[in-house]
Amino acid sequence: MARDHKAFRRRGCAVAVSVAALTVAGTVLTELPASAAGLPKGHDVSSHQGNVNWSRARARGARFVYVKATESTTYRNPYFTRQYNGARNAGIIRGAYHFALPDRSSGRSQAAYFVRNGGRWRADGWTLPPALDIEYNPYSAKHRCYGLSKAAMVRWLHSFSDEVRRRTGRRPVIYTTARWWNTCTGGSRSFASNHALWLAGRSPAESGSLPAGWSYWTFWQYGTKGSLPGDQNLFNGSRAQLKRFARGG
């Protein structure tokens, strides 16, 4: 069975996954989490978190969550259904994400597997668009960009995105870091206009923290530990905007 890659984010190699993100008062948010108390809090979970107490997470401020569904075309989170449905039953907006392994199969194949195994979307206001987690290869330090050229990586990403859109009607959110994006895609600017950014790691206030093409983020994964199960995130907007984003508005 494939490993769950949350562990690799804790080593600083996270790259995750953005329609261009919402801004606050028309500007890029620069506050650190401690001073951004007005933004909706969220988290992301995988099999590492197992059976989550969703009522407690909601009471501690969780307003959204991304749940790992799949990896490549060979792994499905065994806790996915109970995590995904449990979040919704507790009144938390939820979405599913896929961990990409571009050296294993095509973007189209992985997108199809993802959608068949939890990566669906519907405009009910409770379902976030599907998300793609794309980061350095956790299985090979030698082939950190999965052995793909920059052009081939861009083609793989477009293939994944096009298939997700064909099957769900939404473009996937892209979870990544500026370093991975600029290293492995050559700083492609062909995604920012219609993919929301889920930024991992560095503060958006830091110079060079955004991947090429994006001028703001939609989600920011700012920590691996906190009051909520799993990794800690913020949404760059109001709760009403979060609901509209989930609906596709």
C-alpha positions as CSV (number, residue, x, y, z in Angstrom):
1,M,0.0,0.0,0.0
2,A,1.3,3.5,-0.8
3,R,2.4,5.6,2.0
4,D,0.4,8.7,3.1
5,H,2.5,11.7,2.3
6,K,1.5,14.1,5.1
7,A,4.7,12.9,6.8
8,F,6.8,14.4,4.0
9,R,5.3,17.8,4.5
10,R,6.7,17.8,7.9
11,R,10.2,17.6,6.4
12,G,9.7,20.9,4.6
13,C,9.1,19.4,1.2
14,A,5.5,20.3,1.0
15,V,4.1,21.4,-2.2
16,A,0.6,21.5,-2.4
17,V,-1.8,23.1,-3.8
18,S,-5.5,28.0,-6.6
19,V,-8.5,29.7,-8.7
20,A,-6.8,32.9,-8.2
21,A,-7.5,33.4,-4.5
22,L,-9.8,35.8,-3.0
23,T,-8.3,38.9,-1.5
24,V,-9.3,40.8,1.7
25,A,-10.4,44.4,0.9
26,G,-8.9,44.0,-2.5
27,T,-5.4,43.4,-1.4
28,V,-3.2,40.4,-0.7
29,L,-3.4,39.3,2.9
30,T,-0.1,39.8,4.7
31,E,-1.1,39.1,8.3
32,L,0.3,36.1,10.1
33,P,-2.3,33.6,11.5
34,A,-2.2,35.2,14.9
35,S,-3.5,38.5,13.5
36,A,-5.9,37.0,11.0
37,A,-8.5,35.8,13.5
38,G,-11.3,37.1,11.2
39,L,-10.5,34.6,8.4
40,P,-12.2,31.2,8.3
41,K,-10.1,28.5,9.9
42,G,-9.7,25.1,8.4
43,H,-7.5,22.1,8.2
44,D,-6.6,19.1,6.0
45,V,-6.5,15.5,7.1
46,S,-5.5,12.1,5.8
47,S,-5.3,8.5,7.2
48,H,-2.8,9.8,9.8
49,Q,-5.7,11.5,11.6
50,G,-7.9,8.4,11.5
51,N,-11.3,8.8,13.2
52,V,-11.6,12.6,13.7
53,N,-13.9,14.1,16.4
54,W,-15.6,16.5,14.0
55,S,-17.9,18.1,16.5
56,R,-14.8,19.0,18.6
57,A,-13.1,20.4,15.5
58,R,-16.2,22.5,14.7
59,A,-16.3,23.8,18.2
60,R,-12.6,24.8,17.9
61,G,-13.3,26.9,14.9
62,A,-13.0,24.6,11.9
63,R,-15.1,26.0,9.0
64,F,-13.6,23.9,6.2
65,V,-11.5,20.8,5.7
66,Y,-9.8,19.0,2.8
67,V,-9.7,15.2,3.1
68,K,-7.1,13.1,1.3
69,A,-9.0,10.8,-1.1
70,T,-6.4,9.2,-3.4
71,E,-2.8,8.8,-4.5
72,S,-1.7,7.9,-8.0
73,T,-4.1,5.2,-9.2
74,T,-3.4,2.6,-6.5
75,Y,-4.3,4.1,-3.1
76,R,-7.5,5.3,-1.5
77,N,-7.5,6.7,2.1
78,P,-9.3,4.0,4.1
79,Y,-10.8,6.6,6.4
80,F,-12.0,8.8,3.5
81,T,-15.7,8.1,3.6
82,R,-16.1,8.5,7.4
83,Q,-13.9,11.6,7.4
84,Y,-15.6,13.3,4.5
85,N,-19.1,12.5,5.6
86,G,-18.3,13.2,9.3
87,A,-17.1,16.7,8.4
88,R,-20.3,17.5,6.5
89,N,-22.5,16.1,9.3
90,A,-20.8,18.4,11.8
91,G,-21.5,21.4,9.6
92,I,-18.0,21.8,8.1
93,I,-17.5,22.6,4.4
94,R,-15.4,19.8,3.0
95,G,-13.5,18.8,-0.1
96,A,-11.3,16.0,-1.4
97,Y,-7.7,16.1,-2.5
98,H,-5.5,13.8,-4.6
99,F,-1.7,13.3,-4.1
100,A,-0.1,13.3,-7.5
101,L,2.6,10.9,-8.6
102,P,3.2,12.0,-12.2
103,D,5.8,9.3,-12.9
104,R,3.3,6.5,-12.3
105,S,0.6,7.3,-14.8
106,S,-1.0,10.1,-16.9
107,G,-2.7,13.1,-15.4
108,R,-5.9,12.0,-17.1
109,S,-5.8,8.6,-15.5
110,Q,-5.1,9.9,-12.0
111,A,-7.8,12.5,-12.3
112,A,-10.3,9.8,-13.3
113,Y,-9.3,7.6,-10.4
114,F,-9.6,10.5,-8.0
115,V,-13.1,11.5,-9.2
116,R,-14.3,7.9,-9.0
117,N,-13.0,7.6,-5.5
118,G,-14.2,10.7,-3.8
119,G,-13.1,13.7,-5.8
120,R,-16.5,14.7,-7.0
121,W,-18.0,18.2,-6.6
122,R,-21.5,19.5,-6.5
123,A,-22.8,23.1,-6.1
124,D,-24.4,22.6,-2.7
125,G,-22.4,25.1,-0.8
126,W,-20.8,22.3,1.3
127,T,-18.4,20.8,-1.2
128,L,-15.1,22.5,-2.0
129,P,-13.7,22.0,-5.5
130,P,-11.4,19.0,-6.0
131,A,-7.8,19.7,-5.1
132,L,-4.5,18.5,-6.5
133,D,-1.5,18.1,-4.1
134,I,1.6,18.3,-6.2
135,E,5.0,18.3,-4.4
136,Y,8.5,16.9,-4.5
137,N,8.7,13.2,-5.1
138,P,8.7,11.5,-1.7
139,Y,10.0,8.3,-3.1
140,S,13.1,9.5,-4.9
141,A,15.4,12.3,-3.9
142,K,17.2,11.9,-7.2
143,H,14.0,12.5,-9.3
144,R,12.4,15.2,-7.2
145,C,10.3,16.4,-10.2
146,Y,9.4,12.8,-11.0
147,G,11.8,12.6,-13.9
148,L,9.6,14.9,-16.0
149,S,10.9,17.9,-17.9
150,K,9.3,21.2,-17.1
151,A,7.3,21.1,-20.3
152,A,6.1,17.5,-19.6
153,M,5.1,18.5,-16.1
154,V,3.0,21.3,-17.4
155,R,1.3,18.9,-19.8
156,W,0.7,16.4,-17.0
157,L,-1.0,19.2,-14.9
158,H,-3.1,20.4,-17.8
159,S,-4.2,16.8,-18.5
160,F,-5.2,16.3,-14.8
161,S,-7.0,19.6,-14.7
162,D,-8.9,19.1,-18.0
163,E,-10.1,15.6,-16.9
164,V,-11.3,16.9,-13.5
165,R,-13.2,19.7,-15.2
166,R,-14.7,17.4,-17.7
167,R,-16.0,15.1,-14.9
168,T,-16.9,17.6,-12.3
169,G,-17.4,21.0,-13.9
170,R,-14.7,22.6,-11.8
171,R,-11.0,23.2,-12.2
172,P,-9.0,21.7,-9.3
173,V,-7.5,23.8,-6.6
174,I,-3.7,23.5,-6.8
175,Y,-1.7,22.9,-3.6
176,T,2.0,23.8,-4.1
177,T,4.9,26.0,-3.0
178,A,6.7,28.6,-5.1
179,R,9.9,26.6,-4.9
180,W,8.4,23.4,-6.3
181,W,6.3,25.3,-8.9
182,N,9.2,27.3,-10.2
183,T,11.6,24.4,-10.2
184,C,9.4,21.7,-11.7
185,T,7.2,23.7,-14.1
186,G,9.7,26.4,-14.9
187,G,7.4,29.0,-13.5
188,S,4.4,28.3,-15.7
189,R,1.8,31.1,-15.7
190,S,-0.8,29.1,-17.6
191,F,-2.8,28.0,-14.5
192,A,-3.2,31.1,-12.3
193,S,-6.1,32.6,-14.2
194,N,-8.5,29.7,-13.6
195,H,-7.0,27.6,-10.7
196,A,-7.3,28.6,-7.1
197,L,-4.0,28.5,-5.2
198,W,-3.6,26.5,-1.9
199,L,-0.3,27.8,-0.7
200,A,1.9,25.6,1.5
201,G,4.5,26.8,4.0
202,R,6.0,30.3,3.8
203,S,4.0,33.4,4.8
204,P,2.4,35.1,1.8
205,A,4.0,38.3,3.1
206,E,7.5,37.0,2.2
207,S,9.0,38.0,-1.0
208,G,8.9,35.2,-3.6
209,S,6.4,33.1,-1.6
210,L,3.8,32.8,-4.4
211,P,4.2,30.6,-7.4
212,A,4.7,32.3,-10.8
213,G,1.5,33.7,-12.2
214,W,-0.5,34.0,-8.9
215,S,-0.8,37.3,-7.2
216,Y,-2.8,36.0,-4.2
217,W,-3.9,32.8,-2.5
218,T,-7.2,31.2,-1.8
219,F,-6.1,28.8,1.0
220,W,-2.9,28.9,3.0
221,Q,-1.5,26.0,4.9
222,Y,0.5,27.8,7.5
223,G,1.2,25.1,10.0
224,T,1.4,21.3,10.6
225,K,0.2,21.5,14.3
226,G,-2.5,23.5,16.0
227,S,-5.9,23.4,17.5
228,L,-7.4,21.4,14.7
229,P,-6.6,17.8,13.6
230,G,-4.0,17.7,10.8
231,D,-2.5,20.7,9.1
232,Q,-3.7,24.2,9.8
233,N,-5.2,26.4,7.1
234,L,-6.8,29.7,6.4
235,F,-9.3,30.9,3.7
236,N,-8.5,34.2,2.2
237,G,-12.0,35.8,2.5
238,S,-15.1,35.9,4.6
239,R,-17.3,32.9,5.5
240,A,-19.9,34.1,3.0
241,Q,-17.1,34.1,0.3
242,L,-16.1,30.6,1.4
243,K,-19.7,29.4,0.8
244,R,-19.8,31.1,-2.6
245,F,-16.5,29.6,-3.5
246,A,-17.8,26.1,-2.6
247,R,-20.9,26.7,-4.7
248,G,-18.8,27.8,-7.7
249,G,-20.0,31.4,-7.6
